[in-house]
Amino acid sequence: TQSAAFLFIPIGTAANYYVMSTTETFTQHASQKAVAFTVVGNELWLATKTSNQWVVQKAEDGGTAATWGAAITAGDTVHAINGLKCVDNRLIRLKENGLVGFSVDAFTVDEALTPDLANLSRAANGKASTVWNGSLVFTMDGQTFRYEPGSGVLTQIGPELVDRNTSPVKGPIVALDGQAGICLWGVMYNASTGHSHL
C-alpha cells in the first residue's frame, strides 16, 4: 500500500513490516507486524494479530518509523484478517469468514457485510481482492464475488460460473486487480499443470 511518499509492505505475523521511501531504500519497522495495509481518506490503517486477537490500527504519524494507535478488535477474534480495503471511504476487513466493516458512523461497531458467506470459511479467503469501479471484488472458497457497498448487493461473478471448461486456463483466482472503467484482471492458477494464467 502506498501512502504519501512511502510504500508499506506487509510481511505477516511472523516478521515486522517494511517501508520503502522515495530513496528506494527498505526499512524494517522496529516492532510492528502487519498482514495488510490500506488508506482511508488520509489515514493509513494496518491489520495484524496481537495477543491472539486479529485487530486493525491507525497510524498516528507516517514514515519509516510510524507509531500506531490503539488496537481495535476486528470482528470475531478467531478468524484471520487476510486483507484490508477502502471502499466508498469505508474500511472493510476481508476475513476468513467474510467481509466486516465498521458501522458508517463509528470505528468501534462491527457490521458483518456478508453473513451468507460465513459457512465458506477458509484460510485463503479474501487474499485475492481489489477495489474496482466502486465495488469490492474478492475470492472466497474458490469463488469470486463483487460486493457493492452502497446497496449491500453481493454477486458471484467469477470464471467458476462457466459450465464446462476443458481448456488449461482454469483453477482458482489467486490475484485480482482492476483497470478503472476498462476491465478486471485475475490470475488463475492451474495446479495440475503448474501454470498461472492472466
Secondary structure, 3 states (H helix, E strand, C coil): CEECCEEEECCEEEEEEEEECCCCCEEEEEEEEECEEEEECCEEEEEEEECCEEEEEEECCCCCCCCECCCEECCCCCCCEEEEEEECCEEEEEECCEEEEECCCCCCCEEECCHHHHHHCCCCCCCCEEEECCEEEEEECCEEEEEECCCCEEEECCHHHCCCCCCCCCCCEEEEEEECCCEEEEEEEECCCCEEEC
